[in-house]
């Protein structure tokens, strides 16, 4: 917990909350390949106070969806208060701000001194939108974006302006609405959904951004959530947006490091480099069949994914 007693903050004025914000001295988490990104409402103080004990690789404090316009300033101040007093967490801390022209610019400027790991900006549409954000965002804070519109999908491979965008999250419900399509299309056997998921993944990779799968809204339907995780993993995703600890536990399990993948990659790396020393770059192996340079490069990619040399 960040504070022993959060009761005073429930009725405290915004002016008093702002006075209690301090210079942050947080020990940041080091996570290079997240599996789960859990959304958190900053007006739910018990959840905000427990941010240092969560199992999610990423915690997204959400100032946009779920916060009424009249409560947005209070949500921002509470976010800054709790983060400024946070000593350490196992999760990377992201703050999702409102669209740049709907209060997001002011929120980013305010949060620059609070030093979250990243800022995620909602409703990004064009490279010019990203450039506007980068004019405001502090250099030592990473930028994440939410891709929720047809314009963003069209421009996705060009959105990593100045290589400052680390990650993109797919807002599939808003995306379907933007395309004039019904949310009822969201099903495993729908080719349109397959296309959106594949296009988002590939264009993120082209741009050098880490893609995070969409939020599944039915929090208690853990069976279907796990099926989506498995489906997206098969597609190539390695992380999923989550609503609460139950979904986090499933995403962490599905996207966890697989021992057999690592052992295979280590073996192939070792064998290829041994044969390369003999000027052989393609050979039959008793364990894994034919090994050549593309197979070797894939093994290196696996080891890089899990930060193994």
Protein Blocks (a to p, Z undefined) as FASTA:
>chain_A
ZZfblklmmmgcfklmmmmpccdfbdcdddfbdfbdcdddfklmklmmmmmmccbfbdcd
dfkeoiafklmmmmmmmmmmmmmmpmbdcbdcddddddfknopmmmmmmmmmnopabdcd
ehifbfklmmmmmmmmcfkbccddddfbfklmmmmmmmmgghlafbdcddfklmmmmnop
afklmcfklmklmmmmmmmmmmmmmnopacdddddfblmlmmlmmmmmmmmmmnopabdc
dedjklmmmmmmmmpccfklmmmmmmmmmmmmmmmmnopabdcdfklopadfklmmmmmm
mmmmnopZZ
